[in-house]
Amino acid sequence: MDVSGSTAGASLDPSSRVARGVLLAFIAFVAYSLSDASVKLLAGSIPAFELVFLGAALGLLAVPMVKGADERWSDLLRCRSRLMWCLRAVAAVAGSVFSVIAFTMLSMAEAMALLFLMPAFVTILSVIFLKEPVGWRRWSAVLVGFLGVLIVLRPGLQPFTMGHLAAILGALAGAVTIVILRALGPTEKRISLYGAGLIGPIVASFLFAAPHLVMPTPRQWIFVLGYGLLAAAGNILLQLASEHAPASQVAPAQYSQMLWAVALDALLFGIGIDLPMILGSIVIIGAGLFTFERERIRKPRWWNRHPLIRAR
């Protein structure tokens, strides 16, 4: 991490630090959105596993920026719970592959709306695996979130495709990652958890992609680099944002991705958004924000390290 930047940040008054953190968070989610757009611009011309492999490999460039001063490179592979580290790696592979499929087959807005189902899955998994008490308010938010999904999907009015399933499974994989981070957060180093999210996709995706490797054309390389480097930039910016502002200020910025998804659909792909998509997205995002607010009020022990932020 850049020491001079950290020193400069420390000299700011608290309100300015928070403002800088929130601004960095919004920029981070712009980078994530452009990374997702790069996937759609490839239009499936690069197999999903190969694209995930290349993106994760490029993500290694972000490691020096997210590695703490007290962390070593070997900590990428070192952990106290090998099983949970491997589960984190598997969830990272699944989440990345399903997201690539979703953004390839669906409009960006539709894929994003379904991926925002993640907070509902986090609530359910937290009850099952973390034994977290959940009141009627958050259960109501879960039900409302699934109602929003039905509005977006319009069962009976449009076909349910592999893209829809991939987006929902991507949200579930992201939720698994969040729950694992919450379970391991107090005992594992941050760089170890981050490393599992890179090493898993690099190794597993290469094994699945090896029999069907495609050499990208120069034009495709532009989008491949956009996918990997912009996601890495988003990780770095989000890390910097969390150093300046509390989770309660940083996490809601992720919902700005819906606005970018709509704008990029229109500008790059000529795809509009209809009324059911608007209503369903509002319902899903509203349920997610309500869940976030309830957790902010309760502040469970893992809150400061792993709030409801889209897992990458």
Residue, then its C-alpha position, 0 to 999 in steps of 0.5 A: m500500500d502506498v504509504s504517502g497516500s495513507t499519510a495524506g488520508a490520515s491528515l484529512d478531517p473525519s468528514s473529508r475522509v468519509a467523503r473520499g472513501v465514498l467517492l472511491a467506492f463509487i469509482a470502484f463500482v464504475a470499474y466493476s461495471l465496465s469490467d462486466a461490460s467487457v464480458k458482454l462485449l466479448a459476446g461469448s467468443i472466449p469460453a467462460f472458464e478461459l475468460v475467468f482464468l485470464g481475469a483471475a491471472l490479471g487480478l494478481l496485479a492487485v495483490p501488492m496494493v491490497k497486501g497489508a504491511d504485516e502480511r507476506w506473499s506466502d500468506l496467499l496460500r496459508c490459512r488455519s482452516r484449509l477446508m474453508w479456504c478451499l470452499r472460498a476458492v470453489a465459491a469464487v470459481a462458481g461466482s466468476v463463471f456464473s457471472v460471465i455466463a449471465f452477462t453474456m446471455l442477458s442484458m446488463a441490467e437484467a443480470m445485475a438485478l438478479l445478482f443483487l439477490m445476494p443479500a437474501f441468500v446471505t440472510i438464509l445462509s447466515v441462519i443455517f451456517l452461522k446460527e445468526p438470529v434473524g427477525w421478521r423484518r429481515w425475513s420479510a426483506v428476503l421474501v420481498g427480494f424474491l418477489g422482485v425476482l419474479i417481477v424481473l423474470r415474468p414467469g409465463l411471459q418470457p422464457f427462463t434461460m441459462g442466463h437467468l439461472a447463471a445470474i441467480l447461481g452467481a448471487l448464491a455463490g457470492a453469498v457463500t463467499i460472504v458467509i465464509l468471509r464472515a466465518l473466517g474473518p476473525t482468524e484468517k489474514r485478509i490476504s489469505l482470503y483474497g488469495a483463495g478468491l484468485i488461486g481458486p479461479i486460476v487453477a480450476s478455470f485453467l483445468f476446465a479451459a485447457p482442452h478448449l483454449v482459444m487464442p484471443t484476437p487483438r480486439q478480443w484482448i482489449f476486452v479481456l484486459g478490460y475484464g481483468l484489469l478493471a476488476a482488479a482496479g475495482n478491488i484496489l479502489l474498494q480496499l482504499a475506500s474501506e480505509h477511509a469510510p465505514a462499511s455503512q457508507v461504502a457498501p450502499a454505493q454498489y447499487s449504483q451499478m444498476l444505473w451504470a448497467v442501464a446506461l451501458d445497455a443503452l449506449l453500447f448494446g442498444i438495449g432498453i429497459d421496460l417497466p417490469m425490469i424497473l419495478g423488479s429492480i427497485v424491489i430487489i435493491g430496496a430489499g437489499l438496502f433494507t437488509f443492509e440497514r438492519e445489519r448496520i443497526r445490529k452490528p454483528r461481530w463480523w460487520n466492520r470487515h465483511p458487510l454486504i458488499r458484492a463479493r469479487 
